[in-house]
Amino acid sequence: MDDDGTVLRNWAGNIAFSPASVARPSSVAELAETVARARRVRVLGTGHSFSPVADTDGTLVLLDAMPRTIEVDPVSSTVRVAAGVRWGELAPVVHEHGFALANMGSLPHISVAGSASTGTHGSGSALGCLATSVVALELVTADGSVREVADGDPDFDGCVVALGTLGVVTSLRLRLVPAFDVEQTVWDDLPLDVATERFDEVMASAYSVSLFTTWRRDVVEQVWVKRRTTDPEADMGWTGASPADGPRHPVPATDAAACTQQDGAPGPWFERLPHFRLKFTPSSKAELQTKYMLPRKHA
């Protein structure tokens, strides 16, 4: 439980953490002291995990009280990010400097350090997982010492996706790319046999492709196709899918504005990303048909 008696759970609510104690350090020095004196330590990011990987019977460290610094270096085209920063906080800042991340998680509330440390993926065949943008990281090791590891150092790759086993990550340095615009088109009802038999072609048809299905019919109900606006448009007609005739969001209610950030619907975080816009094929009907989908996309 947290200090106020609240049961700590993961984002999905299916995992309850049971540490002996919870620590919320507000500085690297305080974090180092906490780690050095603890018998056993695990770190909980934003809890977007569906397993007890972060649970412990020792001290559970939360980084939400740490400074959330974001430092863009235009010369090296990198950004130094504090471990507690979330993707929805990072993207607008790098965009203001004329940069972007080559790949990001699908949800804005997950932490940068947590998603990199767990090898979280994006949605494109040609895109590396989120950890591939990391060029350096700082961490507090078991004895409380602070160590920085950079690309080119021995075992650097193993330090990035380490599931917290090497220490508590306090900051990351990420490689940036020039800012670019993304356009999304939604397609409905991709035949399941096409999705399975020609999976590689489907997933490589654009900069980023996401498939959503309820497994209730022999189709993938929604295909979200994202492309850089400088790339050719991706025509998914060859798959047997149909262009969506209106907005498609995994919205559990009738009003998208009432949805939370975690539902993936447009919200305050979405409006702060000026480089991202949606494109939908116009409907031939008088009114747009709204279709709802049950499962969320895993980041």
Backbone hydrogen bonds, N-H to C=O, Kabsch-Sander energy under -0.5 kcal/mol:
donor,donor_aa,acceptor,acceptor_aa,energy
2,D,6,T,-3.4
5,G,2,D,-2.1
10,N,15,I,-1.8
11,W,47,G,-3.3
13,G,10,N,-1.0
17,F,8,L,-2.9
17,F,15,I,-0.5
20,A,58,G,-1.8
21,S,58,G,-1.7
23,A,60,L,-2.5
31,L,27,S,-2.2
32,A,28,V,-2.9
33,E,29,A,-1.9
34,T,30,E,-2.1
35,V,31,L,-2.7
36,A,32,A,-2.3
37,R,33,E,-1.6
38,A,34,T,-1.0
42,R,59,T,-2.1
44,L,61,V,-2.5
45,G,43,V,-0.6
49,S,47,G,-2.0
55,D,52,P,-1.8
59,T,40,R,-3.3
60,L,21,S,-2.7
60,L,58,G,-0.5
61,V,42,R,-3.1
61,V,59,T,-0.6
62,L,23,A,-2.9
63,L,44,L,-0.7
66,M,63,L,-1.4
69,T,67,P,-1.0
71,E,80,R,-2.7
72,V,70,I,-0.5
73,D,78,T,-3.1
77,S,73,D,-1.1
78,T,73,D,-1.6
79,V,174,L,-1.8
80,R,71,E,-2.9
81,V,79,V,-0.5
81,V,172,L,-3.3
82,A,69,T,-2.5
83,A,170,T,-2.4
85,V,82,A,-1.8
87,W,110,I,-1.9
88,G,108,P,-2.6
89,E,86,R,-1.2
90,L,86,R,-2.1
91,A,87,W,-2.5
93,V,89,E,-0.7
94,V,90,L,-2.1
95,H,91,A,-2.0
96,E,92,P,-1.8
97,H,93,V,-0.8
98,G,95,H,-1.9
99,F,94,V,-2.8
100,A,177,V,-2.4
110,I,107,L,-0.7
112,V,85,V,-2.7
113,A,83,A,-0.9
115,S,111,S,-2.1
116,A,112,V,-2.0
117,S,113,A,-2.7
118,T,114,G,-1.1
119,G,116,A,-1.3
120,T,115,S,-2.6
125,S,203,M,-1.1
127,L,124,G,-1.0
130,L,120,T,-2.4
132,T,129,C,-1.9
133,S,130,L,-1.4
134,V,131,A,-1.5
135,V,173,R,-3.3
136,A,173,R,-1.2
137,L,149,V,-2.6
138,E,171,S,-2.4
139,L,147,R,-2.8
140,V,168,V,-2.6
141,T,139,L,-0.6
141,T,145,S,-2.7
144,G,141,T,-2.3
147,R,139,L,-2.9
149,V,137,L,-2.8
151,D,135,V,-2.9
153,D,150,A,-2.5
156,F,153,D,-1.7
159,C,155,D,-1.0
159,C,156,F,-1.1
160,V,156,F,-1.1
160,V,157,D,-0.6
161,V,157,D,-1.2
162,A,160,V,-1.2
163,L,117,S,-2.0
165,T,162,A,-2.3
168,V,140,V,-2.5
169,V,167,G,-0.7
170,T,138,E,-2.9
171,S,138,E,-1.4
172,L,81,V,-2.5
173,R,136,A,-2.9
174,L,79,V,-2.9
174,L,172,L,-0.5
175,R,133,S,-3.2
176,L,77,S,-3.1
177,V,100,A,-2.7
179,A,98,G,-2.2
182,V,275,H,-1.8
183,E,227,R,-2.6
184,Q,277,R,-0.9
185,T,225,V,-2.6
187,W,223,V,-2.4
188,D,242,S,-3.9
189,D,221,E,-1.6
190,L,220,V,-2.4
192,L,218,D,-2.4
195,A,191,P,-2.2
196,T,192,L,-2.0
197,E,193,D,-2.6
198,R,194,V,-2.3
199,F,196,T,-0.8
202,V,198,R,-2.3
203,M,199,F,-2.7
204,A,200,D,-1.4
205,S,202,V,-1.3
207,Y,226,K,-0.5
208,S,226,K,-2.1
209,V,123,S,-3.1
210,S,224,W,-2.1
212,F,222,Q,-2.4
219,V,217,R,-1.0
220,V,190,L,-3.3
221,E,219,V,-0.7
222,Q,212,F,-2.1
223,V,187,W,-2.6
224,W,210,S,-2.7
225,V,185,T,-2.8
225,V,223,V,-0.7
226,K,208,S,-3.3
226,K,224,W,-0.6
227,R,183,E,-2.2
229,T,181,D,-1.8
231,D,228,R,-2.5
235,D,233,E,-0.7
236,M,234,A,-0.8
238,W,235,D,-0.5
239,T,236,M,-1.9
240,G,237,G,-1.5
241,A,236,M,-0.8
242,S,188,D,-2.7
244,A,186,V,-2.8
249,H,291,K,-0.5
251,V,249,H,-2.7
256,A,254,T,-0.6
258,A,255,D,-1.5
259,C,256,A,-1.6
263,D,260,T,-1.0
264,G,261,Q,-1.8
265,A,260,T,-0.8
271,E,267,G,-1.9
272,R,268,P,-0.7
272,R,269,W,-0.7
273,L,270,F,-1.7
276,F,273,L,-1.6
277,R,182,V,-1.7
279,K,184,Q,-2.6
291,K,247,P,-0.6
291,K,289,Q,-0.5
